[in-house]
Amino acid sequence: MKTYCIGILWLIFLLIPSKQLMSSPGKNYYLIITREIFWDEIQPLINKIESNGTIVFALKLEEINNTYLGRDIQEKIRNCI
């Protein structure tokens, strides 16, 4: 897992090795988790990554927090992944 800080924006980039997602051999998959307030700002990055042929799954931290079970946000993110 690589974590980059862009100003106050934290993004989490994860290469997803799931066999279910590997329906297209040779494709790379990235999961980007960001806060809702940065959603519009992250779209150019998503477009750039996708332009290289990488499949991007982008999720809002707030959606993960409201959808998945866990004691804290870290556990909810693990359950999401």
C-alpha positions in Angstrom: 0.0 0.0 0.0 1.3 3.4 -0.9 0.0 6.5 0.8 0.7 9.9 -0.6 -0.1 13.3 1.0 -1.1 16.0 -1.4 -1.5 19.1 0.8 -4.1 18.1 3.3 -5.6 15.5 1.0 -4.7 11.9 1.9 -5.2 9.3 -0.8 -4.8 5.6 -0.4 -3.7 3.7 -3.5 -4.0 0.0 -3.4 -3.3 -2.5 -6.1 -6.2 -4.9 -5.8 -5.0 -8.5 -6.4 -8.5 -10.0 -6.1 -9.1 -13.0 -8.4 -12.7 -11.8 -8.9 -11.4 -8.5 -10.4 -8.8 -10.2 -12.5 -11.3 -11.0 -15.3 -9.1 -9.1 -17.7 -5.6 -10.6 -17.7 -2.8 -8.0 -17.8 -5.0 -5.2 -16.3 -4.0 -3.2 -13.3 -6.6 -2.3 -10.7 -6.4 0.6 -8.2 -8.7 1.5 -5.3 -8.7 5.2 -4.4 -10.3 6.2 -1.1 -10.8 9.9 -0.5 -13.0 12.3 1.5 -16.2 13.5 -0.2 -15.0 17.2 0.0 -12.1 16.2 -2.4 -14.2 14.1 -4.8 -14.3 16.7 -7.6 -10.5 17.4 -7.2 -9.6 13.7 -7.5 -11.4 13.2 -10.9 -8.4 14.5 -13.0 -6.2 11.9 -11.2 -8.7 9.2 -11.9 -8.9 10.1 -15.5 -5.1 10.1 -15.8 -4.8 6.7 -14.2 -7.6 5.3 -16.4 -5.9 6.7 -19.5 -3.0 4.3 -18.9 -5.5 1.4 -19.1 -5.7 0.9 -15.3 -9.2 0.2 -13.9 -9.9 2.5 -11.0 -12.4 2.0 -8.2 -12.9 5.3 -6.3 -14.8 5.3 -3.0 -15.7 8.1 -0.6 -14.5 7.6 3.0 -17.9 8.7 4.2 -19.6 6.0 2.2 -17.3 3.3 3.6 -17.9 4.7 7.1 -21.7 4.5 6.6 -21.8 1.2 4.8 -19.3 -1.2 6.4 -19.1 -2.6 9.9 -16.1 -2.1 12.1 -14.8 -0.6 15.4 -13.1 2.3 13.7 -12.5 3.7 10.2 -9.4 1.5 9.6 -11.4 -1.7 10.3 -14.2 -0.5 8.0 -11.7 0.2 5.2 -10.3 -3.3 5.7 -13.8 -4.8 5.5 -14.5 -2.8 2.4 -11.4 -4.1 0.7 
